[in-house]
Amino acid sequence: AMSQDEALARADIVVAGVPAKGFVIDSSRLKPGVLAINFSQQQNFSSGAEERGVFVPAIGKVTIAMLERNVIRLHADWAKGPEMAAEEMAAERARPALRHALCVFV
């Protein structure tokens, strides 16, 4: 198994979303050129993350809502089994305009 230090040194993208003030990733352990995204209301990266690569210090409420929706959909698809999920994905690809309209209005 890989340690946290090894994973951080190799990762191109690091997403942190721990809702605790005591959880902080030492930004000096991040790989140069990393994309670091703070997904929590608490700051999960120490200062200096922006110097390691691209740093997104916070995301908005709409982004959070869309990500939560996608997690719920992912779970629902997983519960249906791979055959049903594949059929629904094919049907979704056939309606690209509707998919984009839903994203705009949500």
Secondary structure, DSSP 8 states (H G I E B T S, - for coil): ---HHHHHHH-SEEEE----TT--B-GGGS-TTEEEEE-SSS--B-TTHHHHEEEE----HHHHHHHHHHHHHHHHHHHH-HHHHHHHHHHHHT-HHHHHHHHHH-
